[in-house]
Amino acid sequence: MTDLNRLTIAEARDALRKGETTAKDLTEACLTAIEGAGALNAFVHHTPDIARAQAAAADQRIAKGDAPAMCGIPLGIKDLFCTRGVPSQAASRILEGFRPEYESTVTTQLFGAGAVMLGKLSMDEFAMGSSNETACYGPVISPWRRKGDSAALTPGGSSGGSAAAVSADLCLGATGTDTGGSIRQPAAFTGIVGIKPTYGRVSRWGVIAFASSLDQAGPMTKTVRDAAIMLGAMCGHDPKDSTSADLPVPDFEAALTGDIRGKVIGIPREYRMEGMPAEIEALWTQGTEMLKDAGARIRDISLPHTKYALPAYYVVAPAEASSNLARYDGVRYGHRAKLAAGDGITEMYEKTRAEGFGKEVQRRIMIGTYVLSAGFYDAYYNRARKVRALIKRDFEAVFAEGVDAILTPATPSSAFGIGEMANADPVEMYLNDVFTVTVNLAGLPGIAVPTGLDAKGLPLGLQLIGRPWEEGALLNHAYVLERAAGFVSKPQKWW
């Protein structure tokens, strides 16, 4: 078999079980692809020795007939996941040199299932960003280009390294995290599938925290079937994570029946926002018709508090970030600033954080500290928490009325250029999350599916939002949409 790195997870799994290829050959194909893709800047910590050892172990398991679905599958791991003995620095200078002595629960489960780690993937610093330009490693470059234009484009963020690597066939799948859309937005920008599970479905233990009540890990893959396979290996109750749900893990792949006849798809009127590009509006309409043609019933719905979601998110998330990032002080691990004569502990804290944290992280820490301070806690943070409760109630009401899934755009545009928003008001960048943050605030599962190209030849995606804990049903709706859209476009190799 040739071009092994271009296989999907499902195709590779079947080929491995039939003896048509080996985990060793799959891994070498991906390592070769990574070596030739330095221009993308997606992989930032390379682990070829670990990958080869894991591939050899996977081949032994397969030969013995002990082969879970992910056995022998080469993956990229977002730099937010702690991996034992391997740099895990959340793309931040403040964690430079940090090599954990422990393994995150997600990577433990993936490696236990026989998956192969090719290396660590870049991301926005501490997952704060929508363009992967805030990483200490420099920006990740999308493998996609506009027609007739060589300008470098963003792969989205914060899981931009994961999105670029999967889209460019450097790995068969990748881990991502989603706090306000950081799996779904980059997936839509790069023409791949990304699912954020229900909050609590996947353990957060060993994932470097941004906003603890919003963060959730999930897979980024080439197809919906691949997402179902990989999600199954990532899920499960974890007693080390107090927010981990003690629920059985369904067979998500078995849920992909392709039958959604009689299911009700909600179309929220509040998502038809002023200034929405005509191409996004047209794609949304086409997606609606695709699901209708598959036998689903379409219903207009209202989520009245949607307009408050973005401001509420940008109060709650920075507040939690300011608390989580207080632990980085230069004392125990990571970067420590050089001190001048006479400097004390306070100066060490100040200089270390000034040097270690990037501008966006500093901005969010300051916002979070402000909204939690005396005199502003009730005016901002408590009010945002109340809005969050109302947003969650909106979804509960819609699902109680028989809606099975909700269809929305995934992003307000296709990918923009690197540096195009560098001097813009930060709020313009934050607006990239306008369609995705409600899902995190309500703790719901959401998935982005590539469904078309815009006039510039760039991918566009649609988002499906599901009922809590019903990822199987959500994946089935996404599977129907994927098949109807027939999206097979790949970026033309320039790197």
C-alpha positions in Angstrom: 0.0 0.0 0.0 1.2 3.5 -0.8 0.5 6.9 0.8 -0.3 5.1 4.1 -0.4 8.5 5.9 -3.4 9.4 3.8 -5.5 6.6 5.2 -8.4 7.2 7.5 -8.3 5.6 11.0 -11.0 3.1 9.9 -9.1 2.2 6.7 -5.9 1.7 8.6 -7.6 -0.4 11.3 -9.0 -2.7 8.6 -5.7 -2.9 6.7 -3.8 -3.7 9.9 -6.2 -6.5 10.8 -6.1 -8.0 7.3 -2.3 -7.9 7.4 -2.1 -5.5 4.4 0.2 -3.2 6.3 1.9 -2.9 9.7 1.9 -0.3 12.4 5.6 0.1 11.7 5.0 1.1 8.1 2.1 3.4 9.0 4.3 5.1 11.5 7.2 5.5 9.2 5.0 7.0 6.5 3.7 9.6 8.9 7.2 10.4 10.3 8.4 10.9 6.7 5.4 13.2 6.0 6.2 15.2 9.2 9.8 15.6 8.2 8.7 17.1 4.9 6.2 19.5 6.5 8.3 21.8 8.6 6.8 24.8 6.8 3.5 24.1 8.5 5.1 24.3 12.0 2.4 21.9 13.3 4.6 19.4 15.2 6.8 21.1 17.8 8.1 18.2 19.9 9.0 15.2 17.9 9.0 11.7 19.4 10.1 9.2 16.7 11.7 6.8 19.1 8.6 6.6 21.2 6.5 6.2 18.0 8.6 3.3 16.7 8.6 1.5 20.0 4.8 1.9 20.3 4.3 0.7 16.7 6.4 -2.4 17.4 4.3 -3.2 20.4 1.1 -2.6 18.4 2.3 -5.0 15.7 2.8 -7.7 18.4 -0.7 -7.1 19.8 -2.2 -7.3 16.3 -0.3 -10.5 15.5 -1.8 -12.0 18.7 -5.3 -11.0 17.8 -5.4 -8.5 20.7 -6.1 -5.4 18.6 -8.5 -2.7 19.8 -9.7 -0.3 17.1 -7.0 2.3 17.8 -4.1 -0.2 17.9 -1.3 0.8 15.6 -2.9 4.2 14.7 -0.4 7.1 14.5 -1.6 10.2 16.3 -0.5 13.7 17.1 -1.0 14.9 20.6 -1.9 18.6 21.4 0.8 20.2 23.6 -1.9 20.7 26.3 -1.9 17.0 27.2 0.8 16.0 29.7 2.9 13.2 28.3 5.4 11.4 30.6 9.0 12.5 29.9 8.0 14.6 26.9 7.9 18.4 26.8 4.3 19.5 27.6 4.3 23.3 27.8 0.9 24.5 26.4 2.8 26.5 23.8 3.9 28.9 26.6 7.4 30.0 27.4 6.5 29.9 31.1 6.5 26.0 30.9 9.7 25.8 29.0 11.6 22.7 29.9 8.6 21.1 31.7 8.6 17.3 31.3 5.9 15.7 33.3 6.5 12.6 35.4 2.9 11.5 34.7 0.6 10.8 31.8 -2.8 12.4 31.1 -5.8 10.1 31.4 -6.6 10.7 27.7 -3.2 9.7 26.4 -3.0 6.8 28.9 -6.2 5.4 27.5 -5.1 6.0 23.9 -1.7 4.4 24.4 -3.4 1.6 26.4 -5.5 1.0 23.2 -2.3 0.7 21.2 -2.2 4.1 19.6 1.1 5.6 18.5 2.4 9.1 19.5 4.2 10.8 16.7 4.9 14.0 18.7 3.3 17.0 20.3 1.3 19.5 18.3 1.3 23.3 18.5 -1.6 25.4 19.8 -2.5 28.8 20.9 -0.8 29.6 24.2 -2.7 27.9 27.1 -5.5 27.4 24.5 -6.2 31.1 24.4 -6.8 32.1 20.8 -8.6 31.4 17.5 -5.7 31.5 15.0 -2.7 29.6 16.5 -0.7 32.8 16.4 -0.2 33.1 20.2 2.1 30.0 20.5 5.6 30.5 21.7 6.7 28.4 18.8 5.4 30.8 16.2 2.2 30.5 14.2 1.0 27.2 12.6 0.4 27.6 8.9 -2.7 26.0 7.3 -2.0 23.6 4.5 -4.8 25.3 2.6 -4.3 28.3 0.2 -6.8 30.7 -1.4 -7.1 30.2 -5.1 -4.3 32.1 -6.9 -2.9 33.4 -3.6 0.1 32.2 -1.7 -0.6 34.2 1.5 -0.3 32.1 4.6 -3.6 31.3 6.3 -4.5 30.4 9.9 -5.6 26.8 10.6 -7.8 28.2 13.4 -7.2 27.8 17.1 -6.5 26.9 19.7 -6.1 23.3 18.3 -4.5 24.7 15.1 -1.6 22.3 15.1 -3.9 19.4 15.4 -6.1 20.6 12.6 -3.2 21.4 10.2 -1.6 18.0 10.9 -4.7 16.0 10.2 -5.7 18.0 7.2 -2.2 17.7 5.7 -2.1 13.9 6.4 0.8 14.1 8.8 -1.1 11.8 11.2 -4.3 9.8 11.0 -5.9 11.7 13.9 -5.1 14.1 16.7 -6.2 15.1 20.2 -7.7 18.6 20.6 -9.4 20.5 23.4 -12.4 22.8 23.2 -13.1 25.6 25.7 -15.1 27.9 23.4 -14.8 26.3 20.0 -11.1 25.3 19.8 -11.8 21.9 18.2 -14.8 22.8 16.0 -13.5 26.1 14.6 -10.1 24.8 13.4 -11.8 21.7 12.1 -14.1 23.8 9.9 -11.2 26.0 8.7 -9.2 23.0 7.5 -11.8 20.6 6.1 -11.7 18.0 8.8 -14.1 16.6 11.5 -13.9 17.7 15.2 -16.2 16.8 18.0 -16.4 18.3 21.5 -18.1 15.7 23.7 -20.5 16.5 26.6 -18.7 18.1 29.5 -17.6 15.2 31.8 -17.5 12.6 29.0 -13.7 12.7 28.7 -11.4 13.1 31.6 -9.6 16.4 32.0 -6.9 15.0 34.3 -3.4 15.7 33.0 -4.8 18.3 30.6 -3.2 21.7 31.4 -6.2 23.8 32.5 -7.6 27.0 30.9 -11.1 27.3 32.1 -12.1 24.2 34.2 -15.8 24.4 33.8 -15.6 24.8 30.0 -12.6 22.7 28.9 -13.2 19.4 27.2 -11.0 17.1 25.1 -12.0 15.5 21.9 -10.7 13.9 18.7 -9.9 15.7 15.4 -10.1 13.3 12.5 -10.6 13.0 8.7 -14.1 11.5 8.9 -17.0 11.1 11.2 -16.4 7.4 11.5 -12.9 8.1 12.6 -14.2 10.5 15.2 -16.5 7.8 16.6 -13.7 5.3 16.8 -11.2 7.7 18.5 -13.8 9.2 20.8 -14.6 5.7 22.1 -11.0 5.2 23.1 -10.7 8.6 24.8 -13.9 8.4 26.9 -14.5 6.7 30.3 -15.0 7.5 34.0 -11.9 8.8 35.8 -11.8 8.9 39.6 -8.9 11.4 39.4 -11.3 13.9 37.7 -14.2 15.0 40.0 -16.1 16.2 36.9 -15.8 12.9 35.1 -19.1 11.2 34.5 -19.5 7.7 35.8 -21.4 6.5 32.7 -20.8 3.5 30.3 -19.1 4.3 27.0 -21.4 3.4 24.1 -20.1 1.9 20.8 -20.1 5.2 18.9 -19.2 3.6 15.6 -22.1 1.2 15.9 -24.4 4.2 16.2 -23.5 5.3 12.6 -26.6 3.7 11.0 -27.1 6.6 8.5 -30.8 6.6 9.4 -32.3 9.8 10.8 -35.8 9.5 9.4 -38.3 11.2 11.7 -35.6 13.0 13.7 -36.2 16.6 14.4 -33.5 19.1 13.5 -33.7 22.6 15.1 -32.7 25.7 13.2 -32.1 28.5 15.7 -33.3 31.9 14.4 -30.9 33.8 16.6 -27.9 32.4 14.7 -29.0 34.3 11.6 -26.8 37.2 12.5 -26.5 40.6 10.8 -23.7 40.7 8.4 -23.4 36.9 8.0 -21.6 36.2 4.7 -23.9 35.0 1.9 -21.8 31.8 1.5 -22.3 30.8 5.1 -26.0 31.4 4.9 -26.2 29.4 1.6 -24.2 26.5 3.2 -26.5 26.5 6.2 -29.5 26.3 3.9 -27.9 23.5 1.9 -27.1 21.5 5.0 -30.7 21.9 6.2 -32.0 20.5 2.8 -29.5 17.6 3.0 -30.9 16.5 6.4 -34.5 17.1 5.2 -33.8 14.9 2.2 -32.5 12.2 4.5 -35.9 12.1 6.2 -35.4 14.5 9.1 -38.0 17.0 10.1 -36.9 20.6 10.2 -38.1 22.9 12.9 -37.4 26.6 13.5 -36.5 27.1 17.1 -35.5 30.0 19.4 -32.5 30.2 21.7 -33.3 33.7 23.0 -30.2 34.2 25.2 -27.7 33.4 22.4 -26.8 37.1 22.0 -25.4 37.2 25.5 -23.3 34.1 25.1 -20.1 35.7 23.8 -19.8 38.4 26.5 -20.7 35.8 29.2 -18.0 33.5 27.9 -15.4 36.2 27.9 -16.1 36.9 31.6 -16.3 33.3 32.8 -13.4 31.9 30.9 -10.8 34.6 31.8 -12.0 34.4 35.5 -11.3 30.7 35.6 -8.0 31.2 33.7 -6.8 33.8 36.2 -7.2 31.3 38.9 -5.7 28.3 37.0 -2.7 30.2 35.8 -1.8 31.6 39.2 0.2 28.4 39.8 2.9 29.5 37.2 5.3 31.6 39.2 8.8 30.3 38.4 9.2 28.5 41.8 8.6 24.8 41.1 8.9 24.2 37.3 9.2 25.9 34.0 10.7 29.3 33.2 12.3 31.5 35.9 13.4 35.0 35.1 16.9 36.1 35.9 16.9 38.4 38.9 18.9 41.6 39.6 20.8 42.2 42.8 18.3 42.9 45.6 15.3 41.3 43.9 13.0 39.3 46.1 10.3 36.8 45.7 7.8 39.4 44.5 10.2 40.6 41.7 10.7 37.0 40.7 7.0 36.5 40.3 6.5 39.7 38.3 9.5 39.2 36.0 8.8 35.5 35.4 5.2 36.1 34.5 6.0 39.1 32.3 8.6 37.1 30.4 6.7 33.8 30.4 3.2 34.7 29.5 2.3 36.1 26.0 0.2 39.2 25.5 -3.1 37.4 25.0 -2.7 35.3 28.1 -1.7 38.4 30.1 -4.8 40.2 28.8 -7.1 37.4 29.9 -5.5 37.0 33.3 -6.0 40.7 33.9 -9.6 40.6 32.7 -10.3 37.6 34.9 -8.7 39.1 38.0 -10.7 42.3 37.4 -14.1 40.5 37.1 -13.4 38.5 40.3 -12.2 41.5 42.3 -14.2 43.0 45.2 -16.8 45.4 43.8 -17.0 43.8 40.4 -17.7 40.1 41.3 -21.4 40.6 41.3 -21.5 43.1 38.5 -19.6 40.8 36.1 -18.9 37.3 37.2 -22.1 36.5 39.0 -24.1 38.1 36.2 -22.3 36.0 33.6 -23.0 32.8 35.6 -26.7 33.7 35.6 -26.6 34.3 31.8 -24.9 30.9 31.5 -27.7 29.2 33.4 -30.3 30.9 31.1 -28.4 29.7 28.0 -28.4 26.2 29.3 -32.1 26.4 30.1 -32.8 27.5 26.5 -31.2 24.3 25.2 -33.0 22.2 27.7 -36.4 23.7 26.7 -35.7 23.0 23.0 -34.7 19.4 23.6 -37.7 18.9 25.9 -39.9 19.8 23.0 -38.6 16.9 20.9 -35.6 18.4 19.0 -33.0 15.8 18.4 -30.1 17.9 17.1 -29.5 21.6 16.2 -27.8 22.7 13.0 -25.8 25.9 12.8 -22.8 27.3 11.0 -19.5 26.4 12.6 -17.7 29.7 11.9 -18.6 33.2 10.7 -16.1 32.9 7.7 -13.5 30.7 6.1 -9.9 30.9 7.3 -8.3 34.3 7.4 -4.6 35.2 6.8 -1.8 35.0 9.3 -1.4 38.5 10.7 -4.7 39.9 9.3 -6.1 40.4 12.7 -2.9 41.3 14.5 -3.7 44.9 14.9 -7.5 44.6 15.2 -9.6 45.0 18.2 -9.3 41.7 20.2 -13.1 41.4 20.1 -12.9 40.8 16.3 -10.8 37.7 17.0 -13.2 36.6 19.8 -16.1 36.8 17.3 -14.7 33.6 15.6 -16.3 31.8 18.6 -19.8 33.3 18.1 -21.4 30.0 16.9 -19.5 27.7 19.2 -19.3 29.2 22.8 -22.9 28.4 23.7 -22.2 24.7 23.4 -19.4 25.0 26.1 -21.5 27.2 28.3 -24.3 24.6 28.3 -21.9 21.6 28.5 -23.4 20.0 25.4 -21.8 17.9 22.6 -21.1 19.6 19.3 -19.4 18.5 16.1 -18.1 20.4 13.0 -18.4 18.7 9.7 -16.8 19.9 6.4 -19.6 20.5 3.9 -18.2 22.8 1.1 -15.8 25.2 -0.3 -16.1 29.0 -0.5 -15.4 31.0 -3.7 -11.7 31.2 -2.7 -11.5 27.4 -2.5 -11.3 27.3 1.3 -13.3 24.8 3.5 -16.5 25.7 5.2 -18.1 23.6 7.9 -21.5 23.2 9.6 -22.0 22.5 13.3 -24.4 20.0 14.8 -25.3 20.3 18.5 -26.7 17.3 20.3 -28.4 16.3 23.5 -26.2 15.8 26.6 -24.6 12.3 26.7 -26.0 11.4 23.3 -22.8 11.6 21.2 -23.8 8.5 19.4 -26.9 10.1 18.0 -25.0 13.3 17.3 -22.3 11.4 15.3 -25.0 9.6 13.3 -26.6 13.0 12.3 -23.1 14.2 11.4 -22.5 11.0 9.4 -25.6 11.6 7.3 -24.6 15.2 6.7 -21.0 14.1 5.8 -22.3 11.6 3.2 -24.8 14.0 1.7 -22.2 16.8 1.4 -19.6 14.4 -0.1 -16.7 16.7 0.9 -13.5 15.1 -0.5 -11.4 18.2 -1.1 -7.8 18.2 0.1 -5.3 21.0 0.2 -2.9 21.2 -2.7 0.6 20.4 -1.4 2.9 23.5 -1.4 5.0 22.8 1.7 
